[in-house]
Amino acid sequence: MKLHSSRPSGVNTITGYGEGYVAVNGERRNSSVVVLADRVEPWQVSQFDRLTENDFVFLKNLGPEIVLLGTGARQRFPHPRLTAALAQAGIGLEVMDLQAACRTYNILVAEERKVAAALLFE
């Protein structure tokens, strides 16, 4: 699906997504990635079942106020012990399927929120 929106200058937006990919500012990404307003970071997560506490410490260290965890084609919740670093830092976590995470990210970044979309591709 292609997404069309007016994006603030210099801000990363998700411009499309589909089976096995997401497009950030028109550039297609085929592996797990973290999208922030000012940068796109590779995310070394290849499977939901292999998420670790360190994966969420990495997200915490990016400095968002909220993390949108896109868990692929379906919504899956990580164990709370894995996400404890975010909770302890006061960073919100919303878990959703990848498509919902993409749409929600665009809304929040347009509102100038400090959001990170952690998008998992298996």
Secondary structure, DSSP 4 states (H G I P E B T S, - for coil): -B------TT---EEEEETTEEEETTEEE-S-EEEESS-EEE-----GGG--HHHHHHHHHT--SEEEEE-TTS--PPPTTTSHHHHHTT-EEEEE-HHHHHHHHHHHHHTT--EEEEE---
